[in-house]
């Protein structure tokens, strides 16, 4: 998504006792072993810490050599540059070395802060060329899930195998009939298909037609459905896909059984709960919503 997460952490040196002088980017300019390769090769101790290589002189911190042999030629030029970097660095000897995060102003890492950065990228349209779909009737985590599903970024077995992760099998853990792709896991597995058919029946659509995963997730609904109705239907579709994935994970990682009635009940309850709580002033008639299970024309009563 264009977020430099791997490179966003850096070491803030305090007393220098737990930071590698040569092999960690503690200066913010890169590893000193790369910047000053000649000097690095001359050091007798490749694993020396910052504490080992800094002399805390009265006039300020100075480089303390541990040469296997004295520098000559171009290496002496590197010495001057290294000395300037050390002179400019602000050490705090009263503190221990600690990791900092460059994506926040105070340097502290918080999952909440990272989530905010992800949402900014996600909604800016810079995360993918694929059109970002939004629905404010459901939690943002489900919007993110749908985006990952459309981008084939869910950790299904075939995708894990492509990344070199050794698995016993790449077949679907639910049906064991086909290779587990994103489309198969969320849609074409007979376990998932059973849930989709019941959800479509719940809304009075009959059995699910031969639609692709992206067509399903767009959740356009019948042409004669109102815009509010289509928005609610799309929210239900997304909740259904999200909970199919959650139940799949319960089977794989927790050894739980796949129970269709429980899954359908969870989809209905979560749909009503999330949609009604995020309706932003639009009043949903609960009795009318519960009639969704009976007739399409009584799906939603929105004022």
C-alpha positions as CSV (number, residue, x, y, z in Angstrom):
1,X,0.0,0.0,0.0
2,X,3.0,2.3,-0.3
3,X,3.7,2.4,3.5
4,X,7.5,1.9,4.2
5,X,6.8,-0.3,7.2
6,X,10.0,-2.4,7.2
7,X,12.2,0.7,7.0
8,X,10.2,2.8,9.5
9,X,11.9,1.5,12.6
10,X,15.3,2.8,13.8
11,X,17.5,2.4,16.8
12,X,17.8,5.4,19.2
13,X,21.1,5.0,20.9
14,X,21.3,5.8,24.6
15,X,24.3,4.2,26.3
16,X,25.1,2.1,23.2
17,X,25.3,-1.2,25.0
18,X,22.8,-3.1,22.9
19,X,23.3,-1.6,19.4
20,X,25.7,-2.9,16.8
21,X,28.1,-0.1,15.7
22,X,28.5,-1.4,12.2
23,X,25.4,-3.5,11.4
24,X,22.4,-1.5,12.6
25,X,21.1,1.8,11.2
26,X,21.4,3.7,14.4
27,X,22.6,7.0,12.7
28,X,19.6,7.2,10.4
29,X,21.9,7.3,7.4
30,X,22.2,3.6,6.8
31,X,24.4,0.8,8.2
32,X,28.0,2.1,8.8
33,X,29.3,-1.2,7.4
34,X,27.8,-0.2,4.0
35,X,28.7,3.5,4.1
36,X,32.3,2.9,5.4
37,X,33.0,-0.6,3.9
38,X,36.8,-0.2,4.0
39,X,36.8,0.8,7.7
40,X,34.4,-2.0,8.5
41,X,36.7,-4.6,6.9
42,X,39.6,-3.3,9.1
43,X,37.8,-3.6,12.4
44,X,38.9,-6.6,14.5
45,X,35.4,-7.1,16.0
46,X,32.5,-7.1,13.5
47,X,30.0,-7.4,16.4
48,X,31.3,-4.4,18.4
49,X,28.6,-2.3,20.0
50,X,28.3,1.4,19.9
51,X,29.5,1.4,23.5
52,X,32.7,-0.5,22.4
53,X,33.5,2.1,19.6
54,X,32.7,5.4,21.3
55,X,35.1,7.2,23.5
56,X,33.2,9.5,25.8
57,X,35.8,12.2,25.9
58,X,35.4,15.5,27.8
59,X,35.0,17.3,24.5
60,X,32.3,15.0,23.2
61,X,32.0,11.4,21.8
62,X,34.8,10.3,19.6
63,X,35.4,7.1,17.6
64,X,37.4,4.5,19.4
65,X,39.3,2.3,17.0
66,X,39.6,-1.5,17.3
67,X,41.7,-2.0,14.2
68,X,43.1,-5.3,13.0
69,X,45.5,-3.1,11.1
70,X,45.8,0.7,10.7
71,X,43.7,2.4,8.0
72,X,45.6,3.7,4.9
73,X,44.8,5.4,1.7
74,X,41.1,5.9,1.1
75,X,40.2,4.4,4.4
76,X,41.7,7.5,6.1
77,X,39.3,9.7,4.2
78,X,36.4,7.6,5.5
79,X,37.6,8.2,9.1
80,X,36.9,12.0,8.7
81,X,33.4,11.4,7.5
82,X,32.7,8.8,10.2
83,X,34.0,11.3,12.9
84,X,31.6,14.0,11.6
85,X,28.6,11.6,11.9
86,X,29.5,10.7,15.4
87,X,30.0,14.4,16.4
88,X,26.5,15.3,15.0
89,X,24.7,12.4,16.8
90,X,22.9,13.3,20.0
91,X,23.6,10.5,22.5
92,X,21.7,10.2,25.8
93,X,23.9,8.0,28.0
94,X,21.4,8.1,30.9
95,X,19.0,5.9,28.8
96,X,19.1,2.5,27.4
97,X,19.0,1.9,23.6
98,X,15.5,1.7,22.3
99,X,13.6,1.2,19.0
100,X,11.7,4.2,17.6
101,X,9.2,4.4,14.8
102,X,9.6,7.1,12.2
103,X,6.0,7.3,11.1
104,X,4.9,9.1,14.3
105,X,6.2,12.4,15.6
106,X,7.0,11.0,19.1
107,X,8.7,7.9,17.7
108,X,6.3,5.5,19.5
109,X,4.7,2.6,17.7
110,X,1.0,2.1,18.1
111,X,-1.2,-0.3,16.2
112,X,-3.9,2.4,16.2
113,X,-1.5,4.9,14.5
114,X,-0.6,2.3,11.9
115,X,-4.3,1.6,11.3
116,X,-4.9,5.3,10.7
117,X,-2.1,5.4,8.2
118,X,-3.5,2.4,6.4
119,X,-6.9,3.9,6.2
120,X,-5.5,7.1,4.7
121,X,-3.7,5.1,2.0
122,X,-6.8,2.9,1.5
123,X,-9.2,5.7,1.0
124,X,-6.8,7.9,-1.0
125,X,-7.0,5.5,-3.9
126,X,-3.2,5.0,-3.9
127,X,-3.3,1.5,-2.6
128,X,-4.4,-0.1,-5.8
129,X,-5.6,0.5,-9.3
130,X,-8.8,-1.4,-8.4
131,X,-11.7,0.8,-7.5
132,X,-12.1,1.0,-3.7
133,X,-15.6,0.0,-2.6
134,X,-17.1,1.6,0.5
135,X,-20.1,1.0,2.6
136,X,-20.6,3.0,5.8
137,X,-23.1,0.6,7.3
138,X,-20.5,-1.9,8.4
139,X,-17.1,-1.7,10.3
140,X,-14.0,-0.5,8.4
141,X,-12.3,-3.8,9.1
142,X,-14.8,-5.5,6.8
143,X,-14.2,-2.9,4.1
144,X,-10.5,-3.7,4.4
145,X,-11.3,-7.4,4.2
146,X,-13.3,-7.0,1.0
147,X,-10.4,-5.0,-0.5
148,X,-8.0,-7.8,0.4
149,X,-10.3,-10.4,-1.1
150,X,-10.7,-8.5,-4.4
151,X,-6.9,-8.1,-4.5
152,X,-6.4,-11.8,-3.7
153,X,-4.4,-10.9,-0.6
154,X,-6.1,-13.4,1.8
155,X,-3.7,-16.1,3.1
156,X,-5.4,-19.0,1.4
157,X,-3.3,-22.1,0.9
158,X,-2.4,-21.5,-2.8
159,X,-1.1,-18.0,-2.0
160,X,0.9,-19.2,1.0
161,X,2.4,-21.9,-1.3
162,X,3.4,-19.3,-3.8
163,X,5.3,-17.5,-1.1
164,X,7.4,-20.5,-0.3
165,X,5.5,-21.6,2.9
166,X,5.7,-25.4,3.2
167,X,2.2,-26.8,3.6
168,X,1.0,-30.4,3.8
169,X,-1.5,-29.7,1.1
170,X,-3.0,-26.7,-0.9
171,X,-6.4,-28.3,-1.1
172,X,-9.4,-26.6,0.6
173,X,-9.5,-27.4,4.3
174,X,-13.3,-27.5,4.3
175,X,-14.2,-29.7,1.3
176,X,-10.8,-31.1,0.2
177,X,-12.1,-31.2,-3.3
178,X,-10.3,-28.3,-5.0
179,X,-7.1,-26.1,-4.5
180,X,-7.9,-23.4,-2.0
181,X,-7.9,-20.0,-3.9
182,X,-9.6,-16.9,-2.6
183,X,-12.6,-17.5,-4.9
184,X,-12.9,-21.1,-3.9
185,X,-12.7,-20.4,-0.2
186,X,-15.2,-17.5,-0.1
187,X,-17.6,-18.6,-2.9
188,X,-17.2,-21.9,-4.7
189,X,-16.5,-24.4,-1.9
190,X,-19.7,-26.4,-1.4
191,X,-19.6,-25.3,2.3
192,X,-19.5,-21.6,1.4
193,X,-22.0,-22.1,-1.4
194,X,-24.5,-23.6,1.0
195,X,-24.3,-20.4,3.1
196,X,-24.6,-18.1,0.1
197,X,-27.7,-19.9,-1.2
198,X,-29.3,-19.6,2.3
199,X,-28.5,-15.9,2.4
200,X,-29.9,-15.3,-1.1
201,X,-33.0,-17.3,-0.1
202,X,-33.3,-15.3,3.1
203,X,-33.5,-12.2,1.0
204,X,-36.0,-13.8,-1.4
205,X,-33.6,-14.1,-4.3
206,X,-33.7,-17.9,-4.7
207,X,-30.5,-19.7,-5.3
208,X,-27.3,-17.8,-6.1
209,X,-26.8,-17.5,-9.9
210,X,-23.4,-18.0,-11.6
211,X,-21.7,-14.9,-10.4
212,X,-18.0,-14.1,-10.0
213,X,-16.7,-13.1,-6.6
214,X,-16.3,-9.5,-7.6
215,X,-19.8,-9.4,-8.8
216,X,-21.1,-10.9,-5.6
217,X,-19.1,-8.4,-3.5
218,X,-20.4,-5.4,-5.5
219,X,-23.8,-6.5,-4.2
220,X,-25.8,-4.5,-6.7
221,X,-29.0,-6.4,-6.1
222,X,-32.1,-6.4,-8.4
223,X,-32.5,-3.3,-10.7
224,X,-35.9,-2.5,-9.1
225,X,-34.3,-2.3,-5.6
226,X,-34.1,1.2,-4.0
227,X,-30.6,2.7,-3.4
228,X,-31.0,2.2,0.4
229,X,-32.0,-1.4,-0.2
230,X,-28.9,-2.0,-2.4
231,X,-26.7,-0.4,0.2
232,X,-28.1,-2.7,2.9
233,X,-27.9,-5.7,0.6
234,X,-24.2,-5.0,-0.2
235,X,-23.5,-4.7,3.6
236,X,-25.1,-8.1,4.2
237,X,-23.0,-9.6,1.4
238,X,-19.8,-8.3,2.8
239,X,-20.7,-9.5,6.3
240,X,-21.5,-12.9,4.8
241,X,-18.1,-13.1,3.1
242,X,-16.3,-11.9,6.2
243,X,-17.9,-14.4,8.5
244,X,-17.4,-17.3,6.0
245,X,-13.7,-16.5,6.2
246,X,-13.9,-16.2,10.0
247,X,-15.6,-19.6,10.2
248,X,-13.0,-21.1,7.8
249,X,-10.2,-19.9,10.2
250,X,-12.0,-21.4,13.2
251,X,-12.0,-24.7,11.4
252,X,-8.3,-24.5,10.4
253,X,-6.8,-23.0,13.5
254,X,-9.2,-24.0,16.3
255,X,-10.5,-27.3,15.1
256,X,-14.1,-26.2,15.3
257,X,-16.8,-27.8,13.2
258,X,-18.5,-26.1,10.3
259,X,-22.1,-25.5,11.4
260,X,-24.4,-23.9,8.7
261,X,-27.3,-22.9,11.0
262,X,-24.9,-21.2,13.5
263,X,-23.1,-19.4,10.6
264,X,-26.4,-18.2,9.2
265,X,-27.6,-17.0,12.6
266,X,-24.4,-15.1,13.1
267,X,-24.6,-13.4,9.7
268,X,-28.2,-12.3,10.4
269,X,-27.5,-11.0,13.9
270,X,-24.2,-9.2,12.9
271,X,-25.9,-7.7,9.8
272,X,-28.8,-6.2,11.8
273,X,-26.5,-5.1,14.6
274,X,-23.9,-3.4,12.5
275,X,-26.3,-1.9,10.0
276,X,-28.7,-0.4,12.6
277,X,-25.9,1.0,14.6
278,X,-24.3,2.8,11.6
279,X,-27.4,4.0,9.9
280,X,-26.5,7.7,10.8
281,X,-30.0,8.9,11.6
282,X,-31.9,6.7,9.3
283,X,-34.5,4.8,11.3
284,X,-34.7,1.0,10.8
285,X,-37.9,-0.7,11.8
286,X,-36.6,-3.8,13.6
287,X,-39.8,-5.8,13.0
288,X,-39.6,-5.0,9.3
289,X,-35.9,-6.0,9.2
290,X,-36.7,-9.3,10.7
291,X,-39.2,-9.9,7.9
292,X,-36.2,-10.0,5.6
293,X,-36.3,-13.8,6.0
294,X,-39.8,-13.9,4.5
295,X,-40.2,-11.4,1.7
296,X,-38.0,-9.1,-0.4
297,X,-40.5,-6.2,-0.5
298,X,-40.3,-5.9,3.3
299,X,-36.5,-5.9,3.5
300,X,-35.9,-2.4,4.7
301,X,-38.0,0.4,6.0
302,X,-35.9,3.6,5.9
303,X,-37.2,7.0,6.6
